[in-house]
Amino acid sequence: MISLEQLNSYPDRYKKLLLRKNFNLDLDLISSFSKDRKELITKSDNYKQHRNYVSKKIGDEKRKPFQEEIVEMRNIGEKIKILDNSLNEIQENINNYLLTIPNIPSDDVPYGNDDSQNIEVKRFGEAQIYKHSKPHWEIGSDLGIIDLPAAAGMSGSRFYVLKGYGAKLQRSISSWMLDTHVDRHGYIEIDPPYLVKRETMIGSGNLPKFEDNLYHDHETDLWLIPTAEVALNSLHRNEIISPFMLPLKYVARTPSFRKEHTAAGRDVRGIKRVHQFEKVEMFRFVEKDKDKIALEEMLEEATYLCKELGLTYRIIKLCTGDLGFQSAETYDIEVWAPGSKEWLEVSSISTCKEFQSRRNNTRYRPDKGSGTEFPFTLNGSGLALPRIIISILENGLEEDGSISIPSVLVKYTGWDKIPKK
Protein backbone atom coordinates (compact mmCIF):
# COMPACT_ATOMS: atom_id res chain seq x y z
CA MET A 1 0.00 0.00 0.00
CA ILE A 2 1.13 3.52 -0.76
CA SER A 3 0.30 5.86 2.13
CA LEU A 4 -1.70 9.07 1.83
CA GLU A 5 1.29 10.96 3.19
CA GLN A 6 3.51 9.63 0.40
CA LEU A 7 0.96 10.61 -2.25
CA ASN A 8 0.60 14.11 -0.79
CA SER A 9 4.38 14.60 -0.53
CA TYR A 10 5.19 13.53 -4.12
CA PRO A 11 1.93 13.64 -6.11
CA ASP A 12 3.48 14.22 -9.53
CA ARG A 13 6.06 11.46 -9.06
CA TYR A 14 3.44 8.88 -8.10
CA LYS A 15 1.12 10.03 -10.87
CA LYS A 16 3.89 9.52 -13.44
CA LEU A 17 5.06 6.15 -12.12
CA LEU A 18 1.55 4.74 -11.77
CA LEU A 19 0.70 5.73 -15.33
CA ARG A 20 3.52 3.42 -16.38
CA LYS A 21 1.46 0.60 -14.84
CA ASN A 22 -1.63 1.84 -16.67
CA PHE A 23 -3.20 3.26 -13.49
CA ASN A 24 -4.49 6.83 -13.52
CA LEU A 25 -4.04 8.26 -10.02
CA ASP A 26 -6.87 10.69 -9.14
CA LEU A 27 -4.93 13.57 -7.59
CA ASP A 28 -8.07 15.68 -7.19
CA LEU A 29 -9.65 12.91 -5.11
CA ILE A 30 -6.48 12.54 -3.05
CA SER A 31 -6.42 16.31 -2.44
CA SER A 32 -10.10 16.33 -1.49
CA PHE A 33 -9.63 13.44 0.93
CA SER A 34 -6.66 15.17 2.57
CA LYS A 35 -8.44 18.52 2.84
CA ASP A 36 -11.62 17.06 4.36
CA ARG A 37 -9.66 14.86 6.74
CA LYS A 38 -7.52 17.76 7.94
CA GLU A 39 -10.56 20.00 8.52
CA LEU A 40 -12.35 17.33 10.54
CA ILE A 41 -9.27 16.62 12.68
CA THR A 42 -8.76 20.34 13.32
CA LYS A 43 -12.40 20.92 14.36
CA SER A 44 -12.44 17.84 16.58
CA ASP A 45 -9.11 18.77 18.23
CA ASN A 46 -10.33 22.33 18.89
CA TYR A 47 -13.46 21.04 20.63
CA LYS A 48 -11.42 18.56 22.66
CA GLN A 49 -8.95 21.26 23.70
CA HIS A 50 -11.81 23.53 24.84
CA ARG A 51 -13.40 20.64 26.78
CA ASN A 52 -10.09 19.93 28.48
CA TYR A 53 -9.67 23.64 29.28
CA VAL A 54 -13.10 23.87 30.96
CA SER A 55 -12.51 20.63 32.88
CA LYS A 56 -9.13 21.89 34.10
CA LYS A 57 -10.63 25.24 35.10
CA ILE A 58 -13.35 23.55 37.16
CA GLY A 59 -10.72 21.34 38.81
CA ASP A 60 -8.40 24.25 39.56
CA GLU A 61 -11.27 26.20 41.13
CA LYS A 62 -12.30 23.12 43.14
CA ARG A 63 -15.97 23.51 42.43
CA LYS A 64 -18.84 21.74 40.74
CA PRO A 65 -19.60 22.70 37.10
CA PHE A 66 -22.23 25.35 36.51
CA GLN A 67 -25.38 24.31 34.69
CA GLU A 68 -24.40 26.21 31.56
CA GLU A 69 -21.02 24.43 31.58
CA ILE A 70 -22.76 21.06 31.82
CA VAL A 71 -24.95 21.94 28.84
CA GLU A 72 -21.96 23.26 26.88
CA MET A 73 -19.85 20.14 27.57
CA ARG A 74 -22.76 17.89 26.57
CA ASN A 75 -23.15 19.80 23.29
CA ILE A 76 -19.41 19.68 22.66
CA GLY A 77 -19.40 15.94 23.30
CA GLU A 78 -22.14 15.43 20.70
CA LYS A 79 -20.26 17.57 18.17
CA ILE A 80 -17.04 15.59 18.77
CA LYS A 81 -18.95 12.34 18.30
CA ILE A 82 -20.40 13.55 14.97
CA LEU A 83 -16.99 14.78 13.81
CA ASP A 84 -15.27 11.53 14.81
CA ASN A 85 -17.90 9.49 12.96
CA SER A 86 -17.36 11.66 9.88
CA LEU A 87 -13.60 11.24 10.27
CA ASN A 88 -13.97 7.44 10.48
CA GLU A 89 -16.12 7.48 7.36
CA ILE A 90 -13.65 9.53 5.34
CA GLN A 91 -10.74 7.42 6.64
CA GLU A 92 -12.57 4.31 5.40
CA ASN A 93 -13.06 5.97 1.99
CA ILE A 94 -9.37 6.88 1.90
CA ASN A 95 -8.29 3.32 2.78
CA ASN A 96 -10.68 1.83 0.22
CA TYR A 97 -9.16 4.00 -2.51
CA LEU A 98 -5.57 3.39 -1.37
CA LEU A 99 -6.17 -0.37 -1.57
CA THR A 100 -6.94 -0.04 -5.29
CA ILE A 101 -3.63 1.68 -6.08
CA PRO A 102 -0.93 -0.70 -7.40
CA ASN A 103 2.70 -0.67 -6.37
CA ILE A 104 4.99 1.67 -8.29
CA PRO A 105 7.67 0.17 -10.57
CA SER A 106 11.34 0.32 -9.61
CA ASP A 107 13.43 2.87 -11.48
CA ASP A 108 15.26 0.26 -13.58
CA VAL A 109 12.13 -1.52 -14.82
CA PRO A 110 11.87 -1.06 -18.62
CA TYR A 111 8.96 1.05 -19.81
CA GLY A 112 6.32 -0.71 -21.88
CA ASN A 113 2.57 -0.99 -22.31
CA ASP A 114 2.15 -4.79 -22.30
CA ASP A 115 3.95 -8.15 -22.44
CA SER A 116 5.06 -7.57 -26.04
CA GLN A 117 7.62 -5.10 -24.64
CA ASN A 118 9.12 -7.42 -22.03
CA ILE A 119 12.85 -8.09 -22.43
CA GLU A 120 14.58 -11.47 -22.63
CA VAL A 121 17.74 -11.14 -20.55
CA LYS A 122 19.09 -14.70 -20.62
CA ARG A 123 18.53 -18.06 -22.29
CA PHE A 124 19.89 -21.46 -21.25
CA GLY A 125 19.85 -24.16 -23.93
CA GLU A 126 18.15 -24.28 -27.33
CA ALA A 127 14.44 -24.46 -28.05
CA GLN A 128 14.28 -27.57 -30.22
CA ILE A 129 11.39 -29.51 -31.75
CA TYR A 130 11.88 -33.20 -32.58
CA LYS A 131 10.16 -35.36 -35.19
CA HIS A 132 8.56 -37.46 -32.47
CA SER A 133 7.50 -34.46 -30.31
CA LYS A 134 3.94 -34.54 -29.00
CA PRO A 135 1.92 -32.19 -26.78
CA HIS A 136 1.54 -33.35 -23.19
CA TRP A 137 -2.21 -33.97 -23.46
CA GLU A 138 -1.50 -36.66 -26.06
CA ILE A 139 1.43 -38.07 -24.08
CA GLY A 140 -0.59 -38.17 -20.87
CA SER A 141 -3.49 -39.92 -22.55
CA ASP A 142 -1.24 -42.43 -24.37
CA LEU A 143 0.50 -43.39 -21.12
CA GLY A 144 -2.63 -43.31 -18.96
CA ILE A 145 -1.11 -40.81 -16.51
CA ILE A 146 -3.29 -37.73 -17.20
CA ASP A 147 -7.06 -38.18 -17.23
CA LEU A 148 -8.85 -35.03 -18.38
CA PRO A 149 -12.27 -36.65 -19.04
CA ALA A 150 -12.42 -38.04 -15.48
CA ALA A 151 -11.62 -34.60 -14.04
CA ALA A 152 -14.24 -32.96 -16.26
CA GLY A 153 -16.80 -35.45 -14.97
CA MET A 154 -15.89 -34.62 -11.38
CA SER A 155 -15.37 -30.88 -11.51
CA GLY A 156 -15.89 -29.47 -15.00
CA SER A 157 -13.45 -28.01 -17.47
CA ARG A 158 -9.86 -27.08 -16.69
CA PHE A 159 -9.26 -29.66 -13.98
CA TYR A 160 -7.12 -32.78 -14.32
CA VAL A 161 -6.48 -36.12 -12.67
CA LEU A 162 -2.97 -37.55 -12.41
CA LYS A 163 -2.73 -41.33 -12.24
CA GLY A 164 -0.03 -43.83 -11.38
CA TYR A 165 3.30 -42.63 -12.73
CA GLY A 166 1.86 -39.14 -13.23
CA ALA A 167 0.78 -38.74 -9.59
CA LYS A 168 4.11 -40.12 -8.34
CA LEU A 169 6.01 -37.81 -10.69
CA GLN A 170 4.26 -34.71 -9.34
CA ARG A 171 4.84 -35.76 -5.73
CA SER A 172 8.49 -36.47 -6.48
CA ILE A 173 9.10 -33.15 -8.22
CA SER A 174 7.58 -31.05 -5.46
CA SER A 175 9.36 -33.06 -2.71
CA TRP A 176 12.70 -32.63 -4.49
CA MET A 177 12.11 -28.89 -4.90
CA LEU A 178 11.17 -28.50 -1.23
CA ASP A 179 14.23 -30.45 -0.09
CA THR A 180 16.46 -28.33 -2.34
CA HIS A 181 15.11 -25.05 -1.00
CA VAL A 182 15.38 -26.18 2.60
CA ASP A 183 18.69 -28.08 2.51
CA ARG A 184 20.58 -26.12 -0.15
CA HIS A 185 19.04 -22.66 -0.08
CA GLY A 186 18.31 -22.32 3.64
CA TYR A 187 14.53 -21.78 3.64
CA ILE A 188 12.20 -22.65 6.52
CA GLU A 189 9.42 -24.98 5.38
CA ILE A 190 5.86 -23.86 6.19
CA ASP A 191 2.64 -25.85 5.83
CA PRO A 192 -0.05 -23.13 5.94
CA PRO A 193 -3.86 -23.19 5.79
CA TYR A 194 -5.37 -23.11 2.32
CA LEU A 195 -8.33 -21.01 3.50
CA VAL A 196 -7.58 -17.51 4.77
CA LYS A 197 -9.42 -14.48 6.08
CA ARG A 198 -10.33 -11.44 4.01
CA GLU A 199 -7.68 -9.36 5.79
CA THR A 200 -5.03 -11.85 4.72
CA MET A 201 -6.06 -11.49 1.06
CA ILE A 202 -6.03 -7.70 1.43
CA GLY A 203 -2.57 -7.82 2.99
CA SER A 204 -1.09 -9.71 0.04
CA GLY A 205 -2.73 -7.37 -2.49
CA ASN A 206 -5.17 -9.94 -3.91
CA LEU A 207 -8.16 -8.07 -2.56
CA PRO A 208 -9.90 -5.99 -3.68
CA LYS A 209 -8.18 -6.08 -7.10
CA PHE A 210 -8.63 -9.78 -7.95
CA GLU A 211 -11.86 -10.60 -6.14
CA ASP A 212 -13.52 -11.96 -9.30
CA ASN A 213 -10.67 -14.44 -9.83
CA LEU A 214 -10.74 -15.91 -6.30
CA TYR A 215 -12.79 -18.72 -4.78
CA HIS A 216 -14.76 -17.53 -1.76
CA ASP A 217 -16.99 -19.11 0.87
CA HIS A 218 -19.60 -16.43 1.61
CA GLU A 219 -20.86 -18.02 4.83
CA THR A 220 -17.49 -17.92 6.61
CA ASP A 221 -15.87 -15.18 4.49
CA LEU A 222 -12.87 -17.46 3.97
CA TRP A 223 -10.93 -17.47 0.70
CA LEU A 224 -9.01 -20.26 -1.05
CA ILE A 225 -5.43 -19.18 -1.61
CA PRO A 226 -4.37 -18.51 -5.24
CA THR A 227 -0.75 -19.03 -4.15
CA ALA A 228 1.10 -19.80 -0.90
CA GLU A 229 2.47 -16.25 -1.10
CA VAL A 230 -0.81 -15.06 0.43
CA ALA A 231 -0.33 -17.15 3.58
CA LEU A 232 3.44 -16.68 3.89
CA ASN A 233 3.08 -12.92 3.58
CA SER A 234 0.74 -12.96 6.60
CA LEU A 235 3.02 -14.90 8.95
CA HIS A 236 4.06 -11.69 10.76
CA ARG A 237 0.90 -9.62 10.34
CA ASN A 238 0.66 -6.84 12.97
CA GLU A 239 4.01 -7.92 14.43
CA ILE A 240 7.32 -6.18 15.01
CA ILE A 241 10.16 -8.48 13.96
CA SER A 242 13.00 -8.38 16.48
CA PRO A 243 16.40 -6.85 15.63
CA PHE A 244 18.83 -8.98 13.63
CA MET A 245 16.14 -11.56 12.65
CA LEU A 246 16.06 -10.57 8.97
CA PRO A 247 16.25 -11.97 6.40
CA LEU A 248 13.49 -14.51 6.97
CA LYS A 249 13.18 -17.11 4.20
CA TYR A 250 10.08 -19.29 3.95
CA VAL A 251 8.99 -21.97 1.48
CA ALA A 252 5.70 -23.83 1.16
CA ARG A 253 4.09 -26.45 -1.07
CA THR A 254 0.37 -25.88 -1.51
CA PRO A 255 -2.37 -26.17 -4.09
CA SER A 256 -3.33 -22.91 -5.78
CA PHE A 257 -6.95 -22.11 -6.64
CA ARG A 258 -7.82 -19.64 -9.42
CA LYS A 259 -10.91 -19.00 -11.52
CA GLU A 260 -8.63 -17.99 -14.42
CA HIS A 261 -11.07 -15.57 -16.06
CA THR A 262 -8.07 -13.94 -17.74
CA ALA A 263 -7.44 -17.14 -19.71
CA ALA A 264 -10.65 -16.68 -21.72
CA GLY A 265 -9.92 -17.01 -25.43
CA ARG A 266 -6.43 -18.41 -24.84
CA ASP A 267 -5.21 -21.94 -25.51
CA VAL A 268 -6.38 -23.93 -22.50
CA ARG A 269 -5.79 -27.46 -23.80
CA GLY A 270 -4.16 -29.90 -21.40
CA ILE A 271 -3.05 -28.89 -17.92
CA LYS A 272 -1.24 -25.59 -18.40
CA ARG A 273 -4.13 -23.25 -17.39
CA VAL A 274 -6.26 -24.88 -14.74
CA HIS A 275 -8.33 -23.92 -11.70
CA GLN A 276 -6.31 -25.98 -9.20
CA PHE A 277 -2.61 -26.76 -9.35
CA GLU A 278 0.30 -27.44 -7.05
CA LYS A 279 3.12 -25.00 -6.56
CA VAL A 280 6.19 -24.56 -4.39
CA GLU A 281 6.50 -20.93 -3.29
CA MET A 282 9.51 -19.02 -1.95
CA PHE A 283 9.00 -15.93 0.21
CA ARG A 284 11.37 -13.54 1.95
CA PHE A 285 11.21 -10.67 4.43
CA VAL A 286 14.36 -8.54 4.10
CA GLU A 287 15.62 -5.26 5.48
CA LYS A 288 14.66 -2.07 3.71
CA ASP A 289 16.55 -1.52 0.45
CA LYS A 290 18.18 -4.98 0.58
CA ASP A 291 15.80 -6.52 -1.93
CA LYS A 292 18.04 -6.25 -5.01
CA ILE A 293 20.50 -8.87 -3.80
CA ALA A 294 17.65 -11.04 -2.53
CA LEU A 295 15.91 -10.81 -5.92
CA GLU A 296 19.03 -12.03 -7.72
CA GLU A 297 19.48 -14.85 -5.19
CA MET A 298 15.90 -16.06 -5.64
CA LEU A 299 16.28 -15.91 -9.41
CA GLU A 300 19.39 -18.07 -9.13
CA GLU A 301 17.58 -20.51 -6.81
CA ALA A 302 14.68 -20.96 -9.24
CA THR A 303 16.86 -21.33 -12.33
CA TYR A 304 19.07 -23.81 -10.47
CA LEU A 305 16.06 -26.13 -10.39
CA CYS A 306 15.53 -25.73 -14.15
CA LYS A 307 19.18 -26.55 -14.80
CA GLU A 308 19.09 -29.62 -12.55
CA LEU A 309 16.01 -30.85 -14.43
CA GLY A 310 17.89 -30.40 -17.72
CA LEU A 311 15.28 -27.99 -19.10
CA THR A 312 15.79 -25.24 -21.64
CA TYR A 313 14.70 -21.97 -20.06
CA ARG A 314 14.81 -18.23 -20.53
CA ILE A 315 14.57 -15.25 -18.16
CA ILE A 316 12.23 -12.38 -19.03
CA LYS A 317 12.32 -8.99 -17.37
CA LEU A 318 8.81 -7.60 -17.24
CA CYS A 319 8.10 -4.07 -18.46
CA THR A 320 6.07 -1.58 -16.42
CA GLY A 321 2.79 -2.34 -18.19
CA ASP A 322 3.03 -6.09 -17.51
CA LEU A 323 4.02 -5.90 -13.84
CA GLY A 324 1.66 -7.44 -11.32
CA PHE A 325 -0.43 -5.29 -9.00
CA GLN A 326 1.84 -5.86 -5.97
CA SER A 327 5.16 -5.95 -7.80
CA ALA A 328 7.83 -3.29 -8.14
CA GLU A 329 10.09 -5.48 -10.29
CA THR A 330 9.62 -8.97 -11.74
CA TYR A 331 11.56 -11.60 -13.66
CA ASP A 332 9.64 -14.45 -15.30
CA ILE A 333 11.27 -17.84 -15.88
CA GLU A 334 9.89 -19.76 -18.84
CA VAL A 335 10.72 -23.35 -19.84
CA TRP A 336 10.50 -24.74 -23.35
CA ALA A 337 7.86 -27.32 -24.20
CA PRO A 338 8.67 -28.82 -27.64
CA GLY A 339 5.39 -30.70 -28.05
CA SER A 340 3.23 -27.67 -27.27
CA LYS A 341 5.73 -25.55 -29.22
CA GLU A 342 5.72 -22.76 -26.65
CA TRP A 343 7.45 -21.23 -23.68
CA LEU A 344 5.67 -21.87 -20.38
CA GLU A 345 6.03 -19.59 -17.38
CA VAL A 346 7.00 -21.64 -14.33
CA SER A 347 8.05 -18.82 -12.00
CA SER A 348 7.70 -15.10 -11.44
CA ILE A 349 10.29 -13.71 -9.04
CA SER A 350 9.23 -10.33 -7.67
CA THR A 351 10.13 -7.70 -5.14
CA CYS A 352 7.17 -5.86 -3.66
CA LYS A 353 9.35 -3.59 -1.51
CA GLU A 354 7.26 -2.32 1.48
CA PHE A 355 3.94 -2.49 -0.41
CA GLN A 356 2.71 -5.68 1.28
CA SER A 357 4.22 -5.06 4.71
CA ARG A 358 2.36 -1.72 4.91
CA ARG A 359 -0.91 -3.46 4.08
CA ASN A 360 -0.15 -6.11 6.73
CA ASN A 361 1.34 -3.71 9.28
CA THR A 362 4.41 -5.93 9.47
CA ARG A 363 7.38 -4.03 10.86
CA TYR A 364 10.90 -4.74 12.07
CA ARG A 365 13.34 -3.05 14.41
CA PRO A 366 16.77 -2.65 12.77
CA ASP A 367 18.60 -2.28 16.10
CA LYS A 368 17.79 -2.59 19.79
CA GLY A 369 15.94 0.51 20.94
CA SER A 370 15.55 1.89 17.40
CA GLY A 371 12.34 2.89 15.68
CA THR A 372 10.50 0.50 13.40
CA GLU A 373 10.62 0.14 9.62
CA PHE A 374 8.54 -1.76 7.08
CA PRO A 375 10.49 -4.76 5.74
CA PHE A 376 10.62 -5.42 2.01
CA THR A 377 8.97 -8.62 0.77
CA LEU A 378 9.87 -10.85 -2.16
CA ASN A 379 8.12 -13.88 -3.60
CA GLY A 380 8.58 -16.39 -6.37
CA SER A 381 7.54 -19.83 -7.51
CA GLY A 382 10.15 -22.45 -7.01
CA LEU A 383 8.63 -23.93 -9.15
CA ALA A 384 5.03 -24.15 -10.38
CA LEU A 385 3.48 -27.45 -11.37
CA PRO A 386 1.95 -28.69 -13.63
CA ARG A 387 3.96 -26.77 -16.23
CA ILE A 388 7.16 -28.40 -15.02
CA ILE A 389 5.43 -31.75 -15.57
CA ILE A 390 4.50 -30.64 -19.09
CA SER A 391 8.10 -29.74 -19.90
CA ILE A 392 9.48 -32.96 -18.41
CA LEU A 393 7.02 -35.09 -20.38
CA GLU A 394 7.51 -33.27 -23.68
CA ASN A 395 11.30 -33.01 -23.37
CA GLY A 396 11.70 -36.53 -22.01
CA LEU A 397 9.59 -38.23 -24.68
CA GLU A 398 11.56 -40.96 -26.43
CA GLU A 399 10.89 -42.26 -29.95
CA ASP A 400 9.39 -45.46 -28.51
CA GLY A 401 6.83 -43.44 -26.50
CA SER A 402 8.44 -43.83 -23.08
CA ILE A 403 9.53 -40.88 -20.91
CA SER A 404 13.04 -40.40 -19.57
CA ILE A 405 13.00 -38.83 -16.10
CA PRO A 406 15.64 -36.27 -14.97
CA SER A 407 18.28 -38.03 -12.88
CA VAL A 408 17.77 -35.76 -9.84
CA LEU A 409 14.25 -37.16 -9.45
CA VAL A 410 15.10 -40.86 -9.59
CA LYS A 411 15.67 -41.25 -5.85
CA TYR A 412 12.20 -39.80 -5.30
CA THR A 413 10.36 -41.70 -8.06
CA GLY A 414 12.19 -45.01 -7.74
CA TRP A 415 12.35 -45.27 -11.54
CA ASP A 416 14.14 -43.47 -14.37
CA LYS A 417 11.52 -44.03 -17.06
CA ILE A 418 7.79 -43.97 -17.50
CA PRO A 419 7.33 -47.03 -19.74
CA LYS A 420 5.33 -47.10 -22.89
CA LYS A 421 1.86 -48.41 -22.16
Buried (B, 14 or more C-beta within 10 A) or exposed (E): BBEBEBBBEEBEEBBEBBEBBEBEBEBEEBEEBBEBBEBBBEBBEEBBEEBEEBEEEBEEEEEEBEEEBEEBBEEBEEBBEEBBEBBEEBBEBBEEBBBEBBBBBBEEBBEBEEEEBBEEEEBBBEBEEEEEBBBBBBBBBBBEBBBBEEBBEEBEEBBBBBBEBBEBBBBBBBBBBBEBBBEEBEBBEBEBEBBBBBBBBBBBBBBEBBEEBBBBEEEEEBBBBBBBBBBBBBBBBEEEBEEEEBBBBBBBBBBBBBBBEEBEEEEBEBBBBBBBBBBBBBBBBBBBEBBBEBBEBBBEBBBBBBEBBBBBBBBBBBBBBBBBBBBBBBBBBBBBBBBBEBBBBBBBBBBBBBBBBBBBBBBBBBEEEEEEBBBBBBBBBBBBBBBBBBBBBBBBBEEEBBBBBBEBBBEBBEEEBBEEE
